[in-house]
Amino acid sequence: MSHHHHDHAHNTGWILQVSLLATVGFTGFEVYAGLRSGSLALLSDAGHNFTDALALLLAAIGFYLQRKPANQIKTYGYQRAGVIAAFLNAATLIVISAVIFWEAAGRIVHPRPVNERIMMWVAGAALILNGAIMLALQRGQKEDINIRGAFLHMLGDALGAVGIIAGALVIAYTGWTYVDPILSIALGILIVYTAWDIIRESLNILLEGLPRGIELGSVTKAMTELEGVLDVHDLHIWSLGSKTHALSSHVLIEDMPPSASERILKRIHGVLGELGIHHTTIQFEHVPCVLSDSGCQMKAGRRHVHDHDHTHRHD
């Protein structure tokens, strides 16, 4: 790990911790302000802020665990810790949204007076806090689903704060208090929308699905087109963490000594590396063949001999 990368990782960890403390403090303040003003939108935002705090806590734990080295039991390390954190994080958001919808429905049936001035000032402070945290997490969220989970929480909250400010202005000028529960419902929909993508991607990683952005057919084609490769089968590609992909495959080649097949293996690793796949297990199978106009034709009653496994780990 380079010194620059280590510094960046240290900064991200520190940002997560400071953001967590700031968010916990602000959530408490927002609950108090929501109760004082009678605003469900503020209490909904406090609920969202609470999940932001949970998001940051899970992100910090996940970030710490996924940087721990591999050991004799966790041979791939703890890279999935961040993915599990992201999944739990998004699932809590869905639950919070259901509670918000229930409360908002009650408010529409039985409207209550709201102090729009408190709403406006608190939402303004929320916008500044969430904007600052988003700015700090901007770089890390591009590379890590776990950090992106926390970043999306902050984005949702910043947009929610903008909505609350607009709602407070509507109440101030028209006295139309229905805007408060309507805002709460809009916030809930926003929360579900931001959470769903993370649930889908993290579940795909946990279920060892094909990594996002990689096509099985394209990888098979790239490998099959390499010189010396006759066929590729039993191909599996999965993610260890949010940005570390692994592959295992059987590759059919002509019968040749290991020293000759090593060159084919290097070509395979080269093309897979370009596709972002660095943890590879390639097992060669040999088949005798005769050359003809249309290339190598397998002899009748072909013979499969499982050769030694070539395992390449490149971290």
Buried (B, 14 or more C-beta within 10 A) or exposed (E): EEEEEEEBBEEBBEBBBEBBEBBBEBBBBBBBBBEEBBBBBBBBBBBBBBBBBBBBBBBBBBBBBBBEEEEEEBEEBBBBBBBBBBBBBBBBBBEBBEEBBEBBEEBBEEEEEBBBEBBBBBBBBBBEBBBBBBEBBEEBBEEBBBBBBBBBBBBBBBBBBBBBBBBBBBBEEEEEBEBBBBBBBBBBEBBBEBBEBBBEBBBBBBEEBBBEEBEEEEBBEBBEEBEBBBBBEEBEBBBBBBBBBBBBBBBBBBBBEEEEBEEBBEBBBEBBEEBEBBBBBBBBBBBEBEEEEEEBEBEEEEEEEEBEEBEBEEE
